[in-house]
């Protein structure tokens, strides 16, 4: 009898899965998986004649998963930018600090659905995760990290009692990447249920670790070279002999993703110390052939904050394949040292750039059903371009679409670089280099490269041609409203937007 019931159950399961699932319909999907309760990702595409159904569905599942992760990332950045650029209360300061350590959401509890429509020769993939499940997972993760840190602090203190300063210092330093992982977890918890997160214990642990390191390895860190040496030494203690090539990225101000003259100065000084002190293999070129050929990808980047009379500088070494923090280090540089040399740690147009970012983040497109990758010849992680540098632009879309790219210059000028560039089926998932190249010239400061893609042509913008450039008329709200355009009504209405924050400065 049990076997008969099992056969009937399997038959019913197969019959249900042979029919079109409710989530395939745009309206039903919105109703069944409301944004208040779920993070979701959706992808759909017609099958190529040379492509198998299985291969298509595998690709669509990946695309839908990437979209879900991007949705969380955009939400984190939006909350940080829209609400707390100038906030001073403890909660928002904690969120800002945590959001800079956030790298990639761990999609625990994610459910995956796929469907193939034989008549339309179209595949569909849908992934979703309950926000409450994510909240529980990350709250538990924070608890485990706390226990791990507490154990390491106790071990370090035991080493000190045995006069074994070498192992004590190493154990203290092992706590730093754990703090970065805790901060990343705090980002999700703060995002979903801020009122129930107590960060005092983590902060107290961090204070203990800093005091422990200072008691063993004394460093005044009075100038840039000393700070860089101190941080390079801290990374070396954690990684030991590290033979993998590391991409050194841009250090940015707080959670703004904006670089500055200090970013450039620090990057060059830090690179020297990483090679001299830690014996690391460093590259600053995203197109480095050795970097491309390496199976493991490592990125070293970070942020800096003004704390009292100092700049607090945090660096994180991540394995990009796993998004795991491998090592971390901190340093403090007196602001007075920068002031005496006329080095700014903010971009020239910082105030206006922050206000523009608020406008960009308002009603930003998420879950548009399409993926768009955009990058420059210096990457997409807050690149710095110096006067007379050449800027090259690359895009890749996973669906047939129209693309619009706008460059928002530091002085407020808005230039239409590309409009209604059609990505046909023959160019889907292929790298496209824009035919135009641009040279870095005044005015200097923070610029934004905004790329939008959608399945329908864009409405025309009001422009005037001046010195070979298509200058866009109207304010930022008007331009964004035009470019974000239609509201999706079905599965055929796909759209996406991406931004790269670029810092330009005099050579």
C-alpha positions in Angstrom: 0.0 0.0 0.0 2.9 2.4 0.9 4.5 1.7 -2.5 1.3 2.5 -4.3 1.0 5.8 -2.4 4.6 6.6 -3.3 3.9 5.9 -7.0 0.8 8.1 -7.0 2.8 10.9 -5.2 5.6 10.8 -7.8 3.0 10.8 -10.6 1.3 13.9 -9.2 4.6 15.6 -8.7 5.6 15.0 -12.3 2.3 16.2 -13.6 2.5 19.4 -11.6 6.0 20.2 -12.8 5.0 19.5 -16.4 2.5 22.4 -16.2 3.4 26.1 -16.2 4.1 27.2 -12.7 2.3 30.3 -11.3 5.6 32.1 -10.7 6.2 32.2 -14.5 3.4 34.8 -14.8 4.7 38.3 -13.9 1.6 39.4 -12.0 1.2 36.2 -10.0 4.9 36.2 -9.1 4.6 39.7 -7.7 1.6 38.6 -5.6 3.0 35.3 -4.4 6.4 36.6 -3.4 6.0 40.2 -2.1 9.1 42.3 -1.7 8.2 42.8 2.0 8.8 39.1 2.7 11.2 37.8 -0.1 14.3 38.6 -2.0 13.8 37.3 -5.5 15.6 36.8 -8.9 14.0 36.0 -12.2 15.4 35.2 -15.7 13.9 34.2 -19.0 15.3 33.6 -22.4 14.5 31.8 -25.7 16.6 28.7 -26.5 19.2 29.0 -29.1 18.9 26.4 -31.8 22.3 24.9 -30.9 21.6 25.0 -27.1 20.2 22.2 -25.0 17.3 22.8 -22.7 19.4 21.7 -19.7 22.2 24.1 -20.6 19.7 26.9 -21.0 18.1 26.3 -17.6 21.5 26.1 -15.9 22.4 29.5 -17.3 19.0 31.0 -16.3 19.4 29.7 -12.7 22.8 31.4 -12.5 21.4 34.7 -13.9 18.4 34.6 -11.5 20.7 33.9 -8.6 23.0 36.8 -9.6 20.0 39.1 -9.9 18.9 38.2 -6.4 22.4 38.9 -5.0 22.5 42.2 -6.8 19.1 43.1 -5.4 20.4 42.7 -1.9 23.6 44.7 -2.7 21.6 47.5 -4.2 19.3 47.6 -1.2 22.3 47.9 1.2 23.8 50.7 -0.8 20.5 52.5 -1.1 19.7 52.4 2.6 23.3 53.7 3.3 23.1 56.5 0.8 19.5 57.6 1.1 19.4 57.9 4.9 22.7 58.2 6.5 25.4 60.2 4.7 25.4 62.7 7.5 23.9 60.6 10.3 25.6 60.6 13.7 23.5 58.3 15.8 25.0 54.9 16.8 22.7 52.8 14.7 23.3 54.5 11.4 27.0 54.9 12.0 27.1 51.1 12.7 25.2 50.5 9.5 27.6 52.7 7.4 30.6 50.9 8.9 29.1 47.5 8.4 28.1 48.2 4.8 31.7 48.9 3.8 32.6 45.3 4.8 29.6 43.8 3.0 30.7 41.9 0.0 28.2 39.2 -1.1 25.1 37.8 0.5 25.2 34.1 1.5 21.9 32.8 0.0 21.1 30.3 2.7 17.6 28.8 2.2 17.4 29.9 -1.4 14.8 28.0 -3.4 15.1 27.4 -7.1 12.4 26.8 -9.7 12.8 26.3 -13.5 10.3 25.8 -16.4 10.7 25.3 -20.1 7.9 26.3 -22.5 8.2 23.9 -25.5 5.8 25.9 -27.6 7.5 29.2 -27.1 11.0 27.6 -26.9 11.6 29.7 -23.8 13.2 28.8 -20.5 12.4 30.5 -17.1 14.2 30.4 -13.8 13.1 31.9 -10.5 14.9 32.0 -7.2 13.7 33.3 -3.9 14.7 33.4 -0.2 12.6 34.4 2.7 13.9 37.5 4.5 13.2 35.9 7.9 15.3 32.9 7.0 18.2 35.1 6.1 17.7 37.1 9.3 17.9 33.9 11.4 20.9 32.6 9.5 22.9 35.8 9.9 21.9 36.3 13.6 23.2 32.8 14.3 26.4 33.6 12.3 27.1 36.6 14.4 26.8 34.4 17.5 29.3 31.9 16.1 31.7 34.6 15.2 31.5 36.1 18.6 32.4 32.8 20.2 35.3 32.3 17.8 36.6 35.8 18.6 36.2 35.2 22.3 38.2 32.0 22.0 41.0 33.6 20.1 41.2 36.5 22.6 41.5 34.0 25.5 44.2 32.1 23.6 46.1 35.3 22.9 46.0 36.2 26.6 47.3 32.8 27.5 50.2 33.2 25.1 51.0 36.6 26.7 51.0 35.0 30.1 53.6 32.5 28.8 55.7 35.4 27.3 55.0 34.0 23.8 54.4 37.4 22.1 54.8 36.0 18.6 51.8 33.6 18.8 49.8 36.1 20.8 50.2 38.8 18.1 49.3 36.3 15.4 46.2 35.2 17.3 45.1 38.7 17.9 45.5 39.5 14.2 43.4 36.4 13.3 40.5 38.2 14.9 40.5 41.1 12.3 39.0 39.2 9.3 36.4 37.8 11.7 35.4 41.4 12.6 35.0 42.1 8.9 32.8 39.0 8.5 30.8 40.0 11.6 30.3 43.5 10.1 29.1 41.9 6.8 26.6 39.8 8.8 25.5 42.8 10.8 24.6 44.6 7.5 21.9 42.0 6.7 20.6 42.0 10.2 20.5 45.8 10.4 18.8 45.8 7.0 16.1 43.4 8.0 15.5 44.0 11.7 17.7 46.8 13.0 16.1 47.2 16.5 17.2 43.8 17.7 20.9 43.9 17.0 23.3 44.5 19.9 26.8 45.4 18.7 28.3 46.3 22.0 29.9 42.9 22.6 31.6 42.9 19.2 32.8 46.4 19.7 34.2 45.5 23.1 36.0 42.5 21.6 37.5 44.7 18.9 38.8 47.2 21.5 40.4 44.3 23.4 42.1 43.1 20.2 43.4 46.5 19.3 44.8 47.0 22.8 46.4 43.6 22.7 48.1 44.3 19.4 49.3 47.7 20.6 50.8 46.2 23.7 52.9 43.9 21.7 53.7 45.7 18.5 54.1 49.4 19.3 53.9 51.7 16.3 53.4 55.5 16.4 52.1 55.6 12.8 53.0 59.3 12.5 53.3 59.4 8.7 52.0 57.6 5.6 55.0 55.3 5.3 54.7 54.1 8.9 51.0 53.4 8.5 51.5 51.4 5.3 54.3 49.4 6.9 52.2 48.6 10.0 49.3 47.5 7.9 51.4 45.4 5.5 53.0 43.7 8.5 49.6 42.9 9.9 48.5 41.3 6.7 51.7 39.3 6.5 51.2 37.8 10.0 47.8 36.5 9.0 48.7 35.1 5.5 52.3 33.9 6.0 54.0 33.2 2.7 51.4 34.2 0.2 52.3 33.3 -3.4 49.0 34.3 -5.2 48.8 37.5 -7.3 46.8 40.2 -5.5 44.9 43.0 -7.3 45.3 46.2 -5.3 42.1 48.3 -5.6 41.2 51.8 -4.7 40.7 52.9 -1.1 37.5 55.0 -0.8 36.0 57.4 1.7 33.6 55.9 4.2 30.7 54.1 2.3 30.6 56.6 -0.6 32.8 54.5 -3.0 34.5 57.9 -3.9 38.2 58.2 -4.2 40.4 61.2 -3.5 43.9 62.6 -3.8 44.6 60.7 -0.5 43.4 57.5 -2.1 45.9 57.8 -4.9 48.8 58.7 -2.5 47.9 55.9 -0.1 47.6 53.3 -2.9 51.1 54.0 -4.2 52.7 54.0 -0.8 50.9 50.9 0.3 51.9 49.0 -2.8 55.6 49.6 -2.0 55.2 48.4 1.6 53.2 45.3 0.6 56.0 44.3 -1.7 58.9 45.2 0.6 57.4 44.1 4.0 55.1 41.3 3.1 56.8 40.1 -0.1 53.4 40.1 -1.9 52.9 39.9 -5.6 50.9 43.0 -6.4 49.2 44.3 -9.6 47.0 47.4 -10.0 45.9 46.4 -13.5 42.5 44.7 -13.9 43.6 43.4 -17.3 46.9 41.9 -16.1 47.4 38.7 -18.0 48.7 36.9 -14.9 45.6 37.9 -13.0 43.4 36.5 -15.7 45.3 33.2 -15.9 45.1 32.6 -12.1 42.4 30.3 -10.9 42.2 32.1 -7.5 41.4 35.8 -7.6 42.3 38.0 -4.7 41.4 41.6 -4.2 43.0 43.9 -1.6 41.0 47.1 -1.0 39.5 49.1 1.8 38.0 52.3 3.2 39.0 55.2 5.4 37.1 57.2 8.0 37.8 60.4 9.9 37.8 59.5 13.6 38.7 62.5 15.8 42.1 63.7 14.8 43.0 60.6 12.7 42.0 58.9 9.5 41.1 55.3 10.4 42.1 53.0 7.4 40.8 49.5 7.1 42.0 47.0 4.5 40.5 43.7 3.6 42.0 40.9 1.5 39.3 38.8 -0.1 39.2 35.7 -2.1 36.9 36.8 -5.0 35.9 33.2 -5.8 34.4 32.7 -2.3 34.0 36.3 -1.2 35.7 35.3 2.1 37.8 37.8 4.0 41.3 36.2 4.1 43.0 38.9 6.2 42.4 42.4 7.4 44.5 45.2 8.9 43.9 48.7 10.3 46.0 51.8 10.7 45.6 55.4 11.8 47.1 58.5 10.1 47.0 61.9 11.8 44.8 64.3 9.7 47.3 67.0 10.6 49.9 65.1 8.5 47.6 65.4 5.5 46.7 69.1 6.1 50.4 70.1 6.3 50.9 68.6 2.9 47.6 69.9 1.3 46.3 66.4 0.6 42.5 66.1 0.6 40.8 62.9 1.7 37.6 64.0 0.0 36.9 64.5 -3.7 36.7 68.2 -4.8 32.9 68.0 -5.4 32.1 65.8 -2.4 28.9 67.7 -1.3 27.3 67.7 -4.7 28.3 64.2 -5.5 26.6 63.0 -2.3 23.4 64.8 -3.2 23.5 63.3 -6.7 23.9 59.8 -5.2 20.8 60.3 -3.1 18.9 61.1 -6.3 20.4 58.1 -8.1 19.4 55.7 -5.3 15.8 56.9 -5.0 13.6 54.3 -6.6 16.6 52.5 -8.1 15.8 49.6 -10.4 16.0 46.2 -8.8 14.7 42.8 -9.9 14.4 44.0 -13.5 14.9 40.5 -14.9 18.1 41.4 -16.7 21.8 41.4 -16.0 24.2 44.1 -17.2 28.0 44.2 -16.5 29.8 47.5 -17.1 33.4 48.2 -16.5 36.3 50.5 -17.6 39.8 49.7 -18.6 40.6 50.3 -14.9 37.8 48.1 -13.6 34.5 49.0 -12.0 35.6 49.3 -8.3 35.9 53.1 -7.9 38.7 53.5 -10.5 40.9 56.6 -10.4 41.8 58.3 -13.7 44.5 61.0 -13.8 44.8 63.8 -16.3 45.3 62.6 -19.9 44.5 59.0 -19.0 42.4 57.2 -21.6 39.0 55.8 -20.4 37.6 52.8 -22.3 34.2 51.4 -21.6 32.9 47.8 -21.8 29.5 46.3 -21.4 27.9 42.8 -21.5 24.2 42.0 -21.3 22.5 38.6 -20.9 19.4 39.6 -23.0 18.6 41.4 -26.2 18.2 45.0 -25.2 18.8 48.7 -25.8 21.5 50.5 -23.9 21.9 54.1 -22.8 25.1 55.4 -21.1 25.4 58.8 -19.5 28.5 60.4 -18.0 27.8 62.8 -15.1 30.8 65.1 -14.9 32.2 66.7 -11.7 31.0 70.2 -12.7 27.4 69.0 -13.2 27.6 68.6 -17.0 25.7 65.5 -18.3 26.9 63.9 -21.5 25.0 61.3 -23.5 27.7 58.8 -24.5 25.5 56.1 -26.0 21.8 56.0 -26.7 19.6 53.1 -27.8 22.6 50.9 -28.7 20.9 47.7 -29.7 22.3 44.4 -28.3 21.0 41.8 -30.7 20.9 38.0 -30.1 24.3 37.7 -31.7 25.9 39.9 -29.1 24.1 38.6 -25.9 26.6 37.5 -23.2 29.5 38.9 -25.3 31.9 41.7 -24.3 31.3 44.8 -26.3 33.8 47.6 -26.2 32.4 51.0 -27.0 33.9 52.6 -30.1 34.6 55.9 -28.4 37.6 56.5 -26.1 37.7 59.4 -23.7 40.5 61.4 -22.2 40.6 62.5 -18.5 40.6 66.3 -18.4 39.3 69.1 -16.1 37.0 69.5 -14.2 38.3 67.0 -11.7 36.4 65.2 -8.9 33.8 62.5 -8.7 32.1 61.5 -11.9 29.4 58.9 -12.4 29.0 56.6 -15.4 25.4 55.5 -15.5 24.4 52.6 -17.8 20.8 51.5 -18.3 19.5 48.7 -20.4 15.9 47.7 -21.3 14.0 45.6 -23.8 12.2 48.7 -25.2 13.9 51.7 -26.9 14.5 54.7 -24.6 12.4 57.9 -24.9 14.5 60.7 -26.4 16.3 63.1 -24.1 16.5 66.9 -24.6 20.1 67.5 -25.8 22.3 70.1 -27.5 25.5 69.3 -29.4 28.5 71.2 -28.1 32.2 70.7 -29.1 31.3 67.2 -30.4 29.4 66.1 -27.2 25.7 65.5 -26.8 25.0 67.7 -23.7 21.8 66.6 -21.9 19.5 69.4 -20.8 17.3 69.3 -17.7 18.1 68.4 -14.1 19.0 65.0 -12.7 15.5 64.1 -11.6 14.2 64.7 -15.1 16.9 62.7 -16.7 16.6 59.7 -14.4 12.8 59.7 -14.7 13.1 59.6 -18.5 15.8 56.9 -18.5 14.1 54.6 -15.9 11.0 54.9 -18.1 8.3 52.3 -18.1 7.0 50.1 -15.3 7.3 46.4 -16.1 3.9 44.8 -16.8 5.0 41.3 -17.9 7.9 39.0 -18.4 8.9 40.7 -21.7 9.5 44.0 -19.9 13.1 43.7 -18.6 15.4 46.5 -17.5 18.5 47.0 -15.4 20.8 49.8 -14.3 24.4 50.0 -13.2 26.8 52.7 -12.1 30.5 53.2 -11.8 31.8 55.9 -9.6 35.0 57.4 -11.1 37.4 59.8 -9.5 39.4 62.1 -11.8 42.3 64.2 -10.7 45.2 66.2 -11.9 48.3 64.2 -12.7 
